[in-house]
Amino acid sequence: MAIIKHRFIHSREDFFRLLDECLERVSDFEQKEPAYPVWRLFRIELEEMKQWTEAGRTPAVEERQSIMMGRIITREFEPAPTVEIQHLTGRLTELQFYFKHWKDDDAWNSMDDTDMSTYFPL
């Protein structure tokens, strides 16, 4: 049974494509709303994710755990004020989940609902 994390990312290549796409979209929002600090924070975290994964580098556990955009999305955008922001936050959430667990393509694609207790213990 496939879990929702597979909506946008099925491989490392997808991760990097989506990372670039989200970085561009967040930067656009930041330019439109420079006084809103969330866009700057998202941009910084996306840039860190990009830096920490460049040239095939595996991000350190501490780096993977330092990304907080999922918590901020829940606080600031639940519910999302527009469909555009809803689409963006869905992608950002998946990026963070993928980055946090940083599995190879085979391991990522073999995960299913039974694996969730490993990531979200009761």
C-alpha positions in Angstrom: 0.0 0.0 0.0 1.6 3.3 -1.1 1.6 6.1 1.4 0.9 9.8 0.6 4.6 10.7 0.6 4.9 9.4 -2.9 2.8 12.2 -4.5 5.7 14.2 -5.8 9.0 12.4 -5.1 9.8 8.9 -6.4 13.6 9.3 -6.8 16.5 11.5 -5.9 16.1 13.2 -9.3 12.5 14.1 -8.3 13.7 15.5 -5.0 16.2 17.8 -6.7 13.7 18.9 -9.3 11.1 19.6 -6.7 13.6 21.4 -4.5 14.6 23.8 -7.3 10.9 24.3 -8.2 10.0 25.1 -4.5 13.0 27.4 -4.0 11.9 29.4 -7.0 8.2 29.6 -5.9 9.2 30.5 -2.3 11.6 33.2 -3.6 8.7 34.6 -5.7 6.5 34.8 -2.6 9.3 36.4 -0.6 9.6 39.1 -3.2 5.9 39.7 -3.2 5.6 39.7 0.6 9.0 40.8 2.0 7.6 41.7 5.4 6.3 38.1 5.9 9.2 36.3 7.6 8.0 32.7 6.8 9.0 33.0 3.1 12.5 34.0 4.1 12.7 31.1 6.6 11.5 28.6 4.0 14.0 30.0 1.4 16.9 29.6 3.9 15.9 26.0 4.8 15.5 25.1 1.1 18.9 26.6 0.3 20.4 24.6 3.2 18.8 21.4 1.9 20.3 22.1 -1.5 23.8 22.9 0.0 23.8 19.8 2.2 23.0 17.5 -0.7 25.2 19.0 -3.4 27.5 16.7 -5.4 26.0 13.5 -4.0 26.6 14.5 -0.3 24.5 12.7 2.3 23.2 15.2 4.8 24.2 14.6 8.4 21.4 13.5 10.8 21.7 16.8 12.6 21.2 18.7 9.3 18.2 16.5 8.4 16.6 17.1 11.8 17.2 20.9 11.7 14.6 21.6 9.0 11.4 22.9 10.6 9.3 24.0 7.7 6.7 21.3 8.4 5.9 22.7 11.8 5.7 26.2 10.4 3.4 25.1 7.6 1.0 23.6 10.2 1.1 26.8 12.3 0.9 29.3 9.5 -1.0 27.6 6.7 -3.6 25.2 8.1 -5.9 25.8 6.4 -4.1 27.2 3.4 -5.4 30.6 2.4 -5.2 29.9 -1.3 -5.0 26.9 -3.6 -1.6 28.0 -4.8 -0.2 28.0 -1.2 -1.9 24.6 -0.5 -0.1 23.1 -3.5 3.2 24.7 -2.4 2.9 23.5 1.2 2.1 20.0 0.1 5.3 19.9 -1.9 7.3 21.5 0.9 6.0 19.0 3.4 7.0 16.1 1.1 10.5 17.6 0.5 11.0 17.8 4.3 9.9 14.3 4.8 12.1 12.9 2.1 15.1 15.0 3.3 14.5 14.0 6.9 14.7 10.3 6.1 17.1 10.4 3.1 16.7 6.9 1.8 18.0 5.6 -1.5 15.4 5.3 -4.3 14.7 1.6 -3.8 14.2 2.0 0.0 12.1 5.1 -0.5 9.8 3.4 -3.0 9.4 0.3 -1.0 8.1 2.1 2.1 4.4 1.7 2.9 1.9 2.3 5.7 3.5 -0.4 7.9 6.7 1.6 7.9 5.1 4.6 9.5 5.4 3.4 13.1 9.2 3.7 12.6 8.8 7.4 11.8 5.8 8.3 13.9 6.0 6.0 17.0 3.0 6.0 19.3 
